[in-house]
Amino acid sequence: MSVLLVNDEVDFNSLKELLSVTDGNLASHLKALEKVEYISVRKEFQDRKPHTLYSATTAGQKAFSDHISAIEELLKQK
């Protein structure tokens, strides 16, 4: 999610390279984020090849911000 928050859109291959994960692993995580509407997916073709772009939704941005805040609170307690 952090990659999607600092970029308007990121394509599948860029995410895969940045995160050093396999196609299957990334696809399953993206599907889970899409299911809860934390990301939006836009599919297009470039040179007759499928090109999938991902972006964070407002709900995804809020959920990530809440997650970071919760982690910060936990760290303050120690």
PEQUI-V952633 format. One record per residue. N is the residue number from 1. PSI is psi in radians with two decimals (none if undefined). Layout:
n: <N;N>
psi: <PSI;PSI>
This chain:
n: <1;2;3;4;5;6;7;8;9;10;11;12;13;14;15;16;17;18;19;20;21;22;23;24;25;26;27;28;29;30;31;32;33;34;35;36;37;38;39;40;41;42;43;44;45;46;47;48;49;50;51;52;53;54;55;56;57;58;59;60;61;62;63;64;65;66;67;68;69;70;71;72;73;74;75;76;77;78>
psi: <-0.62;-0.62;-0.71;-0.41;-0.45;0.04;2.52;-0.83;2.60;2.36;2.87;-0.86;-0.63;-0.76;-0.77;-0.77;-0.81;-0.67;-0.17;0.92;2.91;2.85;-0.84;-0.74;-0.83;-0.76;-0.72;-0.67;-0.73;-0.68;-0.72;-0.72;-0.63;-0.68;-0.67;0.16;0.63;-0.33;2.73;2.66;2.31;2.17;2.40;3.10;2.40;2.09;0.79;0.23;2.46;2.45;2.00;2.26;2.47;2.52;2.69;2.44;2.99;-0.71;-0.69;-0.69;-0.76;-0.76;-0.72;-0.75;-0.76;-0.69;-0.82;-0.72;-0.72;-0.71;-0.76;-0.71;-0.72;-0.73;-0.57;-0.50;-0.30;none>
